[in-house]
Amino acid sequence: MVLPRLLKLLMVSMWLGSSFAQKVTQAQPAIWVQEKEAVTLHCSYDTSKTNYGLLWYKQPSSGEMVFLILQNSYSQQNGTEGRYSVNLQKASKSIQLVISASQLGDSAVYFCALTEDT
């Protein structure tokens, strides 16, 4: 009998920018996901800027930071990059990262970052 492989995904947040008035937060604890399942990670942000970007990174156990996807506030469509897609909701100042068909290589710490003036 083959046991399903579980992935551990941990979400943390950070901000990039010139002012402490801008921030991102997350309240999602570490989660376990079965291989091939889709997973959604949530991030909230606060900024007074009109033009900004939200970036997603992952940091696997090897330690390197891996850029995943960027969503600009002025873009008319939500971004997609391979198995990664985002859902930006400007009214509620939140963004979700969706990882479809999760793989063992997706086990990592995930970072949501805010940058201004993109």
C-alpha positions in Angstrom: 0.0 0.0 0.0 1.4 3.4 -1.0 0.7 6.2 1.5 -0.1 9.6 0.1 2.7 12.0 0.3 2.1 15.1 2.3 3.5 18.5 1.6 4.1 21.0 4.4 3.5 24.6 3.3 4.3 27.5 5.7 3.3 31.0 4.8 5.0 34.0 6.2 4.9 37.6 5.0 7.3 40.5 4.4 7.1 43.9 2.9 9.4 45.8 0.6 9.2 49.5 0.3 10.2 52.9 1.6 7.7 53.4 4.4 6.5 51.5 7.5 2.9 52.6 6.6 2.8 49.7 4.1 2.7 46.2 5.3 1.6 42.7 4.6 0.3 40.2 7.1 -0.8 36.6 7.2 -2.5 34.5 9.8 -2.3 31.1 8.1 -0.5 28.4 10.0 1.6 25.7 8.5 -0.6 23.4 6.4 -0.3 19.9 5.1 -1.5 19.1 1.6 -1.6 15.8 -0.2 0.3 15.5 -3.4 -1.6 16.6 -6.5 -4.1 18.7 -4.5 -4.6 22.4 -5.1 -3.7 24.7 -2.2 -4.5 28.4 -1.6 -2.3 30.6 0.5 -3.7 34.0 1.8 -2.1 37.3 2.3 -3.5 40.7 3.4 -1.7 44.0 2.8 -2.1 47.6 3.6 -0.8 50.5 1.4 -1.9 54.0 0.6 -0.2 53.8 -2.8 -2.2 53.4 -6.0 0.5 51.6 -7.9 2.1 48.6 -6.2 3.0 45.1 -6.8 2.5 41.9 -4.8 5.2 39.2 -5.1 5.2 35.6 -4.0 8.4 33.7 -3.2 9.1 30.3 -1.7 12.0 29.1 0.3 12.6 25.4 0.3 14.6 23.6 2.9 17.8 24.2 0.8 17.5 27.9 1.8 17.4 29.7 -1.5 14.6 32.2 -2.2 12.7 31.4 -5.4 10.6 34.0 -7.1 7.2 32.7 -8.1 4.9 35.4 -9.5 4.2 39.1 -9.5 0.8 40.8 -9.6 0.7 44.5 -10.3 -2.2 46.6 -8.9 -2.9 48.2 -12.3 -3.1 44.9 -14.2 -6.6 44.1 -15.5 -6.2 40.3 -15.1 -4.9 38.1 -12.3 -1.5 36.6 -13.1 -0.7 33.0 -13.9 2.7 31.4 -14.1 2.7 27.7 -14.7 1.0 26.0 -11.8 0.9 29.2 -9.8 -1.9 31.7 -10.1 -3.0 34.7 -8.0 -6.3 36.3 -7.1 -5.9 40.0 -6.2 -8.8 41.6 -4.4 -8.0 45.3 -4.1 -11.2 46.2 -2.3 -10.4 43.9 0.6 -6.6 44.4 0.2 -5.9 40.7 -0.1 -4.2 38.3 -2.5 -4.3 34.6 -2.7 -1.7 32.3 -4.3 -3.1 29.1 -5.7 -0.8 26.2 -6.4 -2.5 23.6 -8.6 -1.5 20.0 -8.7 0.9 20.3 -5.8 4.2 18.4 -5.9 6.7 17.4 -3.2 9.0 20.2 -4.5 6.3 22.7 -3.3 7.2 22.0 0.4 8.6 25.3 1.5 8.1 28.5 3.4 6.1 30.9 1.3 6.5 34.7 1.4 4.1 37.4 0.3 5.8 40.8 -0.4 4.6 44.2 -1.2 6.6 46.7 -3.4 5.6 50.2 -4.3 5.8 52.2 -7.5 5.9 49.3 -9.9 
